[in-house]
Amino acid sequence: MAAVAPPLPPLRPTISPRARTQLALFAFAYLLYSAARWVTVGDLSSARAHADWIVHLEDHLGVADEASIQDALRGTWAIWVLNHLYLAAQLVVVPGALVFLYRRSRPLYERLRNTILATWLISIPVYAAFPVAPPRLAGIGLVDTISTQTGFAMDSKLTTSFYNQLAAVPSLHVGFAVAVGIAVAAAVRHPLAKALALLWGPTIGLAVVATGNHFVFDIAAGLVASGLGYAAGRIVSGAPLRRTGVPTLGPRLCEA
């Protein structure tokens, strides 16, 4: 009788100790950041007053385009796509980009990681000192398209127990999307892949406005916060802001 080979053990994905350390670091940092945003939540009246100030500033500068953008996209397939991209941007794309860069380019991973961590630290005191109602809560006629079209209620009691609705400035959705796009573009070689990566930031910029979640002002603040986060991360790591021969995240981030 022929001998029967023993069954092979099931294949299990292995995670190196270093990777586990990185995962634990991010999980801990995100929990602290989320808790700080929740603790520093402001009152709605002050947040609406700050939103009114932003509206007047944008009117003065000629960039108060939130309502016209939402009206132009209302009822189209584009707003459906933007709703879902908004939901995926922070919860799926940011961690996915970090995992991709960890495997593809450790220097780029470390720069994006440090940028995100530093930007969180920079943003927390801003949320506490300057709560802002997003356009959908500012009483200016914009609709919460995510709640009405995706079934994900942005203002439900359960949802708001996990995040601060009034932490609209700076918009880290956009700041991180631009940083992710630049980092991924630096890591890939194909021109089309680079172009798609660089389009991620502007796409999320459109999404946050079209869905009624941010003003144009918030986008500018998010870019500034991420630029400062990149610079702070480089300083803390002891690396120069510019280094010959290594793709950089900062100069292009500041130019975006």
C-alpha atoms as an extended CHARMM CRD file, in Angstrom:
* protein
*
       256  EXT
         1         1  MET       CA              0.0000000000        0.0000000000        0.0000000000  PROA      1               0.0000000000
         2         2  ALA       CA              1.3280000000        3.4180000000       -0.9480000000  PROA      2               0.0000000000
         3         3  ALA       CA              2.1290000000        5.6890000000        1.9370000000  PROA      3               0.0000000000
         4         4  VAL       CA             -0.2460000000        8.5730000000        2.3740000000  PROA      4               0.0000000000
         5         5  ALA       CA              1.4750000000       11.9390000000        2.6930000000  PROA      5               0.0000000000
         6         6  PRO       CA              0.4910000000       13.8770000000        5.7960000000  PROA      6               0.0000000000
         7         7  PRO       CA             -1.7140000000       16.8970000000        5.1260000000  PROA      7               0.0000000000
         8         8  LEU       CA              0.1200000000       20.1600000000        4.7050000000  PROA      8               0.0000000000
         9         9  PRO       CA             -0.3830000000       22.7260000000        7.4670000000  PROA      9               0.0000000000
        10        10  PRO       CA             -2.6490000000       25.6010000000        6.4430000000  PROA      10              0.0000000000
        11        11  LEU       CA             -0.8490000000       28.6200000000        5.0650000000  PROA      11              0.0000000000
        12        12  ARG       CA             -1.0600000000       31.5860000000        7.3800000000  PROA      12              0.0000000000
        13        13  PRO       CA              0.0750000000       35.0860000000        6.5460000000  PROA      13              0.0000000000
        14        14  THR       CA              3.0170000000       36.0490000000        8.7020000000  PROA      14              0.0000000000
        15        15  ILE       CA              3.5280000000       39.5380000000       10.0620000000  PROA      15              0.0000000000
        16        16  SER       CA              7.0260000000       40.4490000000       11.1030000000  PROA      16              0.0000000000
        17        17  PRO       CA              7.6630000000       41.8480000000       14.5910000000  PROA      17              0.0000000000
        18        18  ARG       CA              8.5610000000       45.2010000000       13.0260000000  PROA      18              0.0000000000
        19        19  ALA       CA              5.2960000000       45.2940000000       11.0890000000  PROA      19              0.0000000000
        20        20  ARG       CA              3.3450000000       44.4100000000       14.2390000000  PROA      20              0.0000000000
        21        21  THR       CA              5.0900000000       47.2770000000       16.0270000000  PROA      21              0.0000000000
        22        22  GLN       CA              4.0550000000       49.6780000000       13.2610000000  PROA      22              0.0000000000
        23        23  LEU       CA              0.4600000000       48.4540000000       13.4060000000  PROA      23              0.0000000000
        24        24  ALA       CA              0.3680000000       48.8660000000       17.1810000000  PROA      24              0.0000000000
        25        25  LEU       CA              1.8700000000       52.3470000000       16.9120000000  PROA      25              0.0000000000
        26        26  PHE       CA             -0.7510000000       53.4980000000       14.4400000000  PROA      26              0.0000000000
        27        27  ALA       CA             -3.6370000000       51.9150000000       16.3200000000  PROA      27              0.0000000000
        28        28  PHE       CA             -2.5380000000       53.5810000000       19.5640000000  PROA      28              0.0000000000
        29        29  ALA       CA             -1.9530000000       56.9590000000       17.8760000000  PROA      29              0.0000000000
        30        30  TYR       CA             -5.3130000000       56.8430000000       16.1090000000  PROA      30              0.0000000000
        31        31  LEU       CA             -7.1300000000       55.9980000000       19.3280000000  PROA      31              0.0000000000
        32        32  LEU       CA             -5.4480000000       58.9290000000       21.0850000000  PROA      32              0.0000000000
        33        33  TYR       CA             -6.2350000000       61.2450000000       18.1820000000  PROA      33              0.0000000000
        34        34  SER       CA             -9.8770000000       60.1320000000       18.0460000000  PROA      34              0.0000000000
        35        35  ALA       CA            -10.2670000000       60.5040000000       21.8050000000  PROA      35              0.0000000000
        36        36  ALA       CA             -8.7140000000       63.9850000000       21.7150000000  PROA      36              0.0000000000
        37        37  ARG       CA            -11.0380000000       65.0860000000       18.9020000000  PROA      37              0.0000000000
        38        38  TRP       CA            -14.0330000000       63.8120000000       20.8240000000  PROA      38              0.0000000000
        39        39  VAL       CA            -12.9760000000       65.4230000000       24.1210000000  PROA      39              0.0000000000
        40        40  THR       CA            -12.3370000000       68.7840000000       22.4530000000  PROA      40              0.0000000000
        41        41  VAL       CA            -15.7430000000       68.9690000000       20.7510000000  PROA      41              0.0000000000
        42        42  GLY       CA            -17.1090000000       72.5090000000       20.7920000000  PROA      42              0.0000000000
        43        43  ASP       CA            -20.6820000000       73.7690000000       20.9650000000  PROA      43              0.0000000000
        44        44  LEU       CA            -22.7450000000       74.0740000000       17.8060000000  PROA      44              0.0000000000
        45        45  SER       CA            -23.4730000000       77.7910000000       18.1910000000  PROA      45              0.0000000000
        46        46  SER       CA            -19.7760000000       78.6980000000       18.2880000000  PROA      46              0.0000000000
        47        47  ALA       CA            -19.0800000000       76.2910000000       15.4280000000  PROA      47              0.0000000000
        48        48  ARG       CA            -21.7990000000       77.9250000000       13.3020000000  PROA      48              0.0000000000
        49        49  ALA       CA            -20.4220000000       81.3770000000       14.1210000000  PROA      49              0.0000000000
        50        50  HSD       CA            -17.0020000000       80.2460000000       12.8890000000  PROA      50              0.0000000000
        51        51  ALA       CA            -18.6330000000       78.7630000000        9.7840000000  PROA      51              0.0000000000
        52        52  ASP       CA            -20.3200000000       82.1310000000        9.1160000000  PROA      52              0.0000000000
        53        53  TRP       CA            -16.9130000000       83.8180000000        9.3990000000  PROA      53              0.0000000000
        54        54  ILE       CA            -15.5190000000       81.3680000000        6.8430000000  PROA      54              0.0000000000
        55        55  VAL       CA            -18.4420000000       82.0110000000        4.4800000000  PROA      55              0.0000000000
        56        56  HSD       CA            -17.8730000000       85.7880000000        4.6700000000  PROA      56              0.0000000000
        57        57  LEU       CA            -14.1410000000       85.3100000000        4.0650000000  PROA      57              0.0000000000
        58        58  GLU       CA            -14.7700000000       83.0670000000        1.0690000000  PROA      58              0.0000000000
        59        59  ASP       CA            -17.3050000000       85.5620000000       -0.3230000000  PROA      59              0.0000000000
        60        60  HSD       CA            -14.6980000000       88.2920000000       -0.0110000000  PROA      60              0.0000000000
        61        61  LEU       CA            -12.1030000000       86.1380000000       -1.7790000000  PROA      61              0.0000000000
        62        62  GLY       CA            -14.5300000000       84.9300000000       -4.4320000000  PROA      62              0.0000000000
        63        63  VAL       CA            -14.1490000000       81.2210000000       -3.6250000000  PROA      63              0.0000000000
        64        64  ALA       CA            -17.5040000000       80.4510000000       -1.9520000000  PROA      64              0.0000000000
        65        65  ASP       CA            -18.3390000000       77.7120000000       -4.4520000000  PROA      65              0.0000000000
        66        66  GLU       CA            -19.6700000000       74.9770000000       -2.1660000000  PROA      66              0.0000000000
        67        67  ALA       CA            -23.3580000000       75.3950000000       -3.0910000000  PROA      67              0.0000000000
        68        68  SER       CA            -22.7260000000       75.6820000000       -6.8340000000  PROA      68              0.0000000000
        69        69  ILE       CA            -20.5500000000       72.5450000000       -6.8160000000  PROA      69              0.0000000000
        70        70  GLN       CA            -23.1550000000       70.5150000000       -4.9440000000  PROA      70              0.0000000000
        71        71  ASP       CA            -25.9590000000       71.8060000000       -7.1790000000  PROA      71              0.0000000000
        72        72  ALA       CA            -23.9880000000       70.9440000000      -10.3310000000  PROA      72              0.0000000000
        73        73  LEU       CA            -23.4650000000       67.3420000000       -9.1910000000  PROA      73              0.0000000000
        74        74  ARG       CA            -26.8790000000       66.7420000000       -7.6190000000  PROA      74              0.0000000000
        75        75  GLY       CA            -28.5730000000       63.6410000000       -9.0300000000  PROA      75              0.0000000000
        76        76  THR       CA            -25.5560000000       62.5050000000      -11.0640000000  PROA      76              0.0000000000
        77        77  TRP       CA            -23.4970000000       59.3230000000      -10.8700000000  PROA      77              0.0000000000
        78        78  ALA       CA            -20.5150000000       61.4800000000       -9.8700000000  PROA      78              0.0000000000
        79        79  ILE       CA            -21.9880000000       62.4220000000       -6.4950000000  PROA      79              0.0000000000
        80        80  TRP       CA            -22.6320000000       58.7230000000       -5.7570000000  PROA      80              0.0000000000
        81        81  VAL       CA            -18.9730000000       57.9880000000       -6.4620000000  PROA      81              0.0000000000
        82        82  LEU       CA            -17.7710000000       60.9670000000       -4.4180000000  PROA      82              0.0000000000
        83        83  ASN       CA            -19.9260000000       59.9340000000       -1.4490000000  PROA      83              0.0000000000
        84        84  HSD       CA            -18.2510000000       56.5430000000       -1.3170000000  PROA      84              0.0000000000
        85        85  LEU       CA            -14.7590000000       57.8990000000       -1.9590000000  PROA      85              0.0000000000
        86        86  TYR       CA            -15.2200000000       60.2500000000        0.9860000000  PROA      86              0.0000000000
        87        87  LEU       CA            -16.0760000000       57.3210000000        3.2520000000  PROA      87              0.0000000000
        88        88  ALA       CA            -13.1570000000       55.2300000000        1.9550000000  PROA      88              0.0000000000
        89        89  ALA       CA            -10.5030000000       57.9530000000        1.9940000000  PROA      89              0.0000000000
        90        90  GLN       CA             -9.5450000000       57.8010000000        5.6610000000  PROA      90              0.0000000000
        91        91  LEU       CA            -10.7070000000       54.3220000000        6.6190000000  PROA      91              0.0000000000
        92        92  VAL       CA             -9.4190000000       52.3750000000        3.6000000000  PROA      92              0.0000000000
        93        93  VAL       CA             -7.0490000000       54.3770000000        1.4060000000  PROA      93              0.0000000000
        94        94  VAL       CA             -4.7740000000       55.8850000000        4.0810000000  PROA      94              0.0000000000
        95        95  PRO       CA             -4.0460000000       52.5460000000        5.8240000000  PROA      95              0.0000000000
        96        96  GLY       CA             -3.8870000000       50.8000000000        2.4500000000  PROA      96              0.0000000000
        97        97  ALA       CA             -1.3060000000       53.2990000000        1.1780000000  PROA      97              0.0000000000
        98        98  LEU       CA              0.7700000000       52.8490000000        4.3250000000  PROA      98              0.0000000000
        99        99  VAL       CA              0.7950000000       49.0660000000        3.9160000000  PROA      99              0.0000000000
       100       100  PHE       CA              1.6910000000       49.4100000000        0.2290000000  PROA      100             0.0000000000
       101       101  LEU       CA              4.5550000000       51.8230000000        0.9620000000  PROA      101             0.0000000000
       102       102  TYR       CA              5.8150000000       49.6830000000        3.8460000000  PROA      102             0.0000000000
       103       103  ARG       CA              6.2930000000       46.8520000000        1.3700000000  PROA      103             0.0000000000
       104       104  ARG       CA              7.4700000000       48.9910000000       -1.5520000000  PROA      104             0.0000000000
       105       105  SER       CA              9.6350000000       51.7700000000       -0.0530000000  PROA      105             0.0000000000
       106       106  ARG       CA             10.4800000000       52.1090000000        3.6300000000  PROA      106             0.0000000000
       107       107  PRO       CA             11.7990000000       55.7060000000        3.3000000000  PROA      107             0.0000000000
       108       108  LEU       CA              8.5450000000       56.8380000000        1.6820000000  PROA      108             0.0000000000
       109       109  TYR       CA              6.5190000000       54.8720000000        4.2310000000  PROA      109             0.0000000000
       110       110  GLU       CA              8.3540000000       56.5350000000        7.1020000000  PROA      110             0.0000000000
       111       111  ARG       CA              7.8290000000       59.9870000000        5.6380000000  PROA      111             0.0000000000
       112       112  LEU       CA              4.1030000000       59.4470000000        5.1450000000  PROA      112             0.0000000000
       113       113  ARG       CA              3.7790000000       57.8530000000        8.5880000000  PROA      113             0.0000000000
       114       114  ASN       CA              5.5830000000       60.7500000000       10.2780000000  PROA      114             0.0000000000
       115       115  THR       CA              3.5420000000       63.2710000000        8.2990000000  PROA      115             0.0000000000
       116       116  ILE       CA              0.2740000000       61.6990000000        9.4560000000  PROA      116             0.0000000000
       117       117  LEU       CA              1.3020000000       61.4270000000       13.1060000000  PROA      117             0.0000000000
       118       118  ALA       CA              2.6480000000       64.9800000000       13.2480000000  PROA      118             0.0000000000
       119       119  THR       CA             -0.4030000000       66.3900000000       11.4520000000  PROA      119             0.0000000000
       120       120  TRP       CA             -2.7060000000       64.7560000000       13.9860000000  PROA      120             0.0000000000
       121       121  LEU       CA             -0.7920000000       66.4320000000       16.8000000000  PROA      121             0.0000000000
       122       122  ILE       CA             -0.9060000000       69.7990000000       15.0370000000  PROA      122             0.0000000000
       123       123  SER       CA             -4.6420000000       69.5520000000       14.3250000000  PROA      123             0.0000000000
       124       124  ILE       CA             -5.9330000000       68.6680000000       17.7910000000  PROA      124             0.0000000000
       125       125  PRO       CA             -5.4200000000       72.1180000000       19.3760000000  PROA      125             0.0000000000
       126       126  VAL       CA             -6.9600000000       73.7340000000       16.2750000000  PROA      126             0.0000000000
       127       127  TYR       CA            -10.0930000000       71.6110000000       16.6780000000  PROA      127             0.0000000000
       128       128  ALA       CA            -10.3140000000       72.6550000000       20.3230000000  PROA      128             0.0000000000
       129       129  ALA       CA             -9.7570000000       76.3800000000       19.7320000000  PROA      129             0.0000000000
       130       130  PHE       CA            -11.6550000000       76.7560000000       16.4710000000  PROA      130             0.0000000000
       131       131  PRO       CA            -14.6340000000       74.3660000000       16.1590000000  PROA      131             0.0000000000
       132       132  VAL       CA            -16.3480000000       74.7660000000       12.8090000000  PROA      132             0.0000000000
       133       133  ALA       CA            -19.6880000000       73.4210000000       11.6470000000  PROA      133             0.0000000000
       134       134  PRO       CA            -19.3670000000       71.6910000000        8.2680000000  PROA      134             0.0000000000
       135       135  PRO       CA            -21.5210000000       73.1950000000        5.5020000000  PROA      135             0.0000000000
       136       136  ARG       CA            -24.1660000000       70.4950000000        6.0180000000  PROA      136             0.0000000000
       137       137  LEU       CA            -24.6500000000       71.7420000000        9.6080000000  PROA      137             0.0000000000
       138       138  ALA       CA            -24.0020000000       75.4440000000        9.0380000000  PROA      138             0.0000000000
       139       139  GLY       CA            -27.5360000000       76.3420000000        7.9730000000  PROA      139             0.0000000000
       140       140  ILE       CA            -26.4870000000       77.6340000000        4.5440000000  PROA      140             0.0000000000
       141       141  GLY       CA            -28.6250000000       75.3210000000        2.4270000000  PROA      141             0.0000000000
       142       142  LEU       CA            -26.1840000000       72.5020000000        1.6830000000  PROA      142             0.0000000000
       143       143  VAL       CA            -27.3420000000       68.8860000000        1.9280000000  PROA      143             0.0000000000
       144       144  ASP       CA            -25.6670000000       65.9630000000        3.7010000000  PROA      144             0.0000000000
       145       145  THR       CA            -25.4320000000       63.7880000000        0.5810000000  PROA      145             0.0000000000
       146       146  ILE       CA            -23.6930000000       60.9110000000        2.3510000000  PROA      146             0.0000000000
       147       147  SER       CA            -26.5300000000       60.4010000000        4.8470000000  PROA      147             0.0000000000
       148       148  THR       CA            -29.2320000000       60.7810000000        2.2100000000  PROA      148             0.0000000000
       149       149  GLN       CA            -27.6550000000       58.6510000000       -0.5080000000  PROA      149             0.0000000000
       150       150  THR       CA            -25.4750000000       55.9610000000        1.1030000000  PROA      150             0.0000000000
       151       151  GLY       CA            -27.3870000000       54.8880000000        4.1860000000  PROA      151             0.0000000000
       152       152  PHE       CA            -24.4310000000       55.8790000000        6.3830000000  PROA      152             0.0000000000
       153       153  ALA       CA            -25.8390000000       58.4640000000        8.7860000000  PROA      153             0.0000000000
       154       154  MET       CA            -23.1620000000       61.0740000000        9.4390000000  PROA      154             0.0000000000
       155       155  ASP       CA            -25.1720000000       62.7260000000       12.2070000000  PROA      155             0.0000000000
       156       156  SER       CA            -26.5770000000       59.6950000000       14.0180000000  PROA      156             0.0000000000
       157       157  LYS       CA            -25.9620000000       59.3220000000       17.7370000000  PROA      157             0.0000000000
       158       158  LEU       CA            -23.9420000000       56.1470000000       17.1380000000  PROA      158             0.0000000000
       159       159  THR       CA            -21.7700000000       57.6850000000       14.4140000000  PROA      159             0.0000000000
       160       160  THR       CA            -21.0610000000       60.9150000000       16.2590000000  PROA      160             0.0000000000
       161       161  SER       CA            -19.9750000000       58.9710000000       19.3380000000  PROA      161             0.0000000000
       162       162  PHE       CA            -16.8730000000       57.9930000000       17.3210000000  PROA      162             0.0000000000
       163       163  TYR       CA            -15.9720000000       61.3330000000       15.7770000000  PROA      163             0.0000000000
       164       164  ASN       CA            -16.2910000000       65.0790000000       16.3010000000  PROA      164             0.0000000000
       165       165  GLN       CA            -18.6110000000       66.6140000000       13.6980000000  PROA      165             0.0000000000
       166       166  LEU       CA            -17.2750000000       70.0820000000       14.4540000000  PROA      166             0.0000000000
       167       167  ALA       CA            -13.6250000000       69.1900000000       13.7620000000  PROA      167             0.0000000000
       168       168  ALA       CA            -13.8520000000       70.4820000000       10.1930000000  PROA      168             0.0000000000
       169       169  VAL       CA            -10.7580000000       72.7300000000       10.1590000000  PROA      169             0.0000000000
       170       170  PRO       CA             -8.2990000000       71.5800000000        8.9830000000  PROA      170             0.0000000000
       171       171  SER       CA             -9.6540000000       69.0480000000        6.4950000000  PROA      171             0.0000000000
       172       172  LEU       CA             -7.3450000000       66.0860000000        6.9750000000  PROA      172             0.0000000000
       173       173  HSD       CA             -9.3450000000       64.1870000000        4.3940000000  PROA      173             0.0000000000
       174       174  VAL       CA             -7.7520000000       66.4400000000        1.7940000000  PROA      174             0.0000000000
       175       175  GLY       CA             -4.4040000000       66.9800000000        3.5010000000  PROA      175             0.0000000000
       176       176  PHE       CA             -3.8120000000       63.2460000000        3.8160000000  PROA      176             0.0000000000
       177       177  ALA       CA             -5.1800000000       62.4940000000        0.3380000000  PROA      177             0.0000000000
       178       178  VAL       CA             -2.6280000000       64.8710000000       -1.2080000000  PROA      178             0.0000000000
       179       179  ALA       CA              0.1770000000       63.4140000000        0.9320000000  PROA      179             0.0000000000
       180       180  VAL       CA             -0.8480000000       59.8540000000        0.0450000000  PROA      180             0.0000000000
       181       181  GLY       CA             -1.0670000000       60.7040000000       -3.6480000000  PROA      181             0.0000000000
       182       182  ILE       CA              2.4040000000       62.2340000000       -3.7150000000  PROA      182             0.0000000000
       183       183  ALA       CA              3.9540000000       59.3660000000       -1.7360000000  PROA      183             0.0000000000
       184       184  VAL       CA              2.3560000000       56.6520000000       -3.8710000000  PROA      184             0.0000000000
       185       185  ALA       CA              3.2560000000       58.5080000000       -7.0770000000  PROA      185             0.0000000000
       186       186  ALA       CA              6.8830000000       58.5780000000       -5.9300000000  PROA      186             0.0000000000
       187       187  ALA       CA              6.7860000000       54.8210000000       -5.2820000000  PROA      187             0.0000000000
       188       188  VAL       CA              5.3250000000       53.6290000000       -8.5880000000  PROA      188             0.0000000000
       189       189  ARG       CA              6.9020000000       53.7370000000      -12.0390000000  PROA      189             0.0000000000
       190       190  HSD       CA              4.1110000000       53.5650000000      -14.5930000000  PROA      190             0.0000000000
       191       191  PRO       CA              3.0720000000       57.0450000000      -15.7990000000  PROA      191             0.0000000000
       192       192  LEU       CA             -0.6340000000       56.1750000000      -15.5900000000  PROA      192             0.0000000000
       193       193  ALA       CA             -0.2600000000       54.9280000000      -12.0220000000  PROA      193             0.0000000000
       194       194  LYS       CA              1.5780000000       58.1250000000      -11.1100000000  PROA      194             0.0000000000
       195       195  ALA       CA             -1.1400000000       60.2530000000      -12.6920000000  PROA      195             0.0000000000
       196       196  LEU       CA             -3.9240000000       58.3900000000      -10.8800000000  PROA      196             0.0000000000
       197       197  ALA       CA             -2.0900000000       58.7310000000       -7.5670000000  PROA      197             0.0000000000
       198       198  LEU       CA             -1.6460000000       62.4750000000       -8.0290000000  PROA      198             0.0000000000
       199       199  LEU       CA             -5.3360000000       62.8520000000       -8.9220000000  PROA      199             0.0000000000
       200       200  TRP       CA             -6.3740000000       61.3330000000       -5.5920000000  PROA      200             0.0000000000
       201       201  GLY       CA             -5.8870000000       64.5620000000       -3.6420000000  PROA      201             0.0000000000
       202       202  PRO       CA             -7.9220000000       66.7980000000       -5.9950000000  PROA      202             0.0000000000
       203       203  THR       CA            -10.6270000000       64.1180000000       -6.2140000000  PROA      203             0.0000000000
       204       204  ILE       CA            -11.0640000000       64.0500000000       -2.4370000000  PROA      204             0.0000000000
       205       205  GLY       CA            -10.9570000000       67.8500000000       -2.4420000000  PROA      205             0.0000000000
       206       206  LEU       CA            -13.9840000000       67.7690000000       -4.7510000000  PROA      206             0.0000000000
       207       207  ALA       CA            -15.6250000000       65.0600000000       -2.6320000000  PROA      207             0.0000000000
       208       208  VAL       CA            -15.4310000000       66.9210000000        0.6800000000  PROA      208             0.0000000000
       209       209  VAL       CA            -17.0640000000       69.9970000000       -0.8570000000  PROA      209             0.0000000000
       210       210  ALA       CA            -19.6860000000       68.2010000000       -2.9590000000  PROA      210             0.0000000000
       211       211  THR       CA            -20.8610000000       66.0970000000       -0.0130000000  PROA      211             0.0000000000
       212       212  GLY       CA            -21.3410000000       69.1390000000        2.2250000000  PROA      212             0.0000000000
       213       213  ASN       CA            -18.6060000000       68.1760000000        4.6700000000  PROA      213             0.0000000000
       214       214  HSD       CA            -16.0530000000       70.9520000000        4.1890000000  PROA      214             0.0000000000
       215       215  PHE       CA            -15.6150000000       74.5040000000        2.9860000000  PROA      215             0.0000000000
       216       216  VAL       CA            -12.9190000000       75.4770000000        0.5000000000  PROA      216             0.0000000000
       217       217  PHE       CA            -11.2220000000       77.1920000000        3.4590000000  PROA      217             0.0000000000
       218       218  ASP       CA            -10.9900000000       73.8280000000        5.2360000000  PROA      218             0.0000000000
       219       219  ILE       CA             -9.1550000000       72.3550000000        2.2540000000  PROA      219             0.0000000000
       220       220  ALA       CA             -6.5380000000       75.0990000000        2.3240000000  PROA      220             0.0000000000
       221       221  ALA       CA             -6.1250000000       74.6080000000        6.0780000000  PROA      221             0.0000000000
       222       222  GLY       CA             -5.7230000000       70.8490000000        5.5650000000  PROA      222             0.0000000000
       223       223  LEU       CA             -2.9460000000       71.3760000000        3.0330000000  PROA      223             0.0000000000
       224       224  VAL       CA             -1.1520000000       73.7520000000        5.3920000000  PROA      224             0.0000000000
       225       225  ALA       CA             -1.5230000000       71.3160000000        8.3130000000  PROA      225             0.0000000000
       226       226  SER       CA             -0.1370000000       68.4120000000        6.2980000000  PROA      226             0.0000000000
       227       227  GLY       CA              2.7330000000       70.5470000000        5.0180000000  PROA      227             0.0000000000
       228       228  LEU       CA              3.6000000000       71.4990000000        8.5830000000  PROA      228             0.0000000000
       229       229  GLY       CA              3.1980000000       67.8640000000        9.6120000000  PROA      229             0.0000000000
       230       230  TYR       CA              5.6480000000       66.7760000000        6.9370000000  PROA      230             0.0000000000
       231       231  ALA       CA              8.1920000000       69.3900000000        8.0520000000  PROA      231             0.0000000000
       232       232  ALA       CA              7.7550000000       68.4640000000       11.7180000000  PROA      232             0.0000000000
       233       233  GLY       CA              8.1410000000       64.7740000000       10.9420000000  PROA      233             0.0000000000
       234       234  ARG       CA             11.3610000000       65.3800000000        9.0590000000  PROA      234             0.0000000000
       235       235  ILE       CA             12.7640000000       67.5560000000       11.8480000000  PROA      235             0.0000000000
       236       236  VAL       CA             11.9030000000       65.0510000000       14.5770000000  PROA      236             0.0000000000
       237       237  SER       CA             13.4380000000       62.2050000000       12.5650000000  PROA      237             0.0000000000
       238       238  GLY       CA             16.6170000000       64.2460000000       12.2100000000  PROA      238             0.0000000000
       239       239  ALA       CA             16.4550000000       64.1830000000        8.4060000000  PROA      239             0.0000000000
       240       240  PRO       CA             16.9280000000       67.2620000000        6.2070000000  PROA      240             0.0000000000
       241       241  LEU       CA             13.8560000000       68.5700000000        4.4290000000  PROA      241             0.0000000000
       242       242  ARG       CA             15.6040000000       68.0650000000        1.0890000000  PROA      242             0.0000000000
       243       243  ARG       CA             17.9120000000       65.2050000000        0.2020000000  PROA      243             0.0000000000
       244       244  THR       CA             19.5410000000       64.6790000000       -3.1640000000  PROA      244             0.0000000000
       245       245  GLY       CA             18.6440000000       61.4580000000       -4.9450000000  PROA      245             0.0000000000
       246       246  VAL       CA             15.7220000000       60.4490000000       -2.7020000000  PROA      246             0.0000000000
       247       247  PRO       CA             12.1080000000       61.1950000000       -3.6960000000  PROA      247             0.0000000000
       248       248  THR       CA             10.7510000000       63.8960000000       -1.3950000000  PROA      248             0.0000000000
       249       249  LEU       CA              7.2450000000       64.3730000000       -0.1310000000  PROA      249             0.0000000000
       250       250  GLY       CA              7.5120000000       67.8340000000        1.2990000000  PROA      250             0.0000000000
       251       251  PRO       CA              8.3240000000       70.2830000000       -1.5000000000  PROA      251             0.0000000000
       252       252  ARG       CA              5.6110000000       68.8870000000       -3.7310000000  PROA      252             0.0000000000
       253       253  LEU       CA              3.1650000000       68.7110000000       -0.8510000000  PROA      253             0.0000000000
       254       254  CYS       CA              3.7420000000       72.3850000000       -0.0930000000  PROA      254             0.0000000000
       255       255  GLU       CA              3.2130000000       73.2320000000       -3.7440000000  PROA      255             0.0000000000
       256       256  ALA       CA             -0.0580000000       71.2780000000       -4.0130000000  PROA      256             0.0000000000
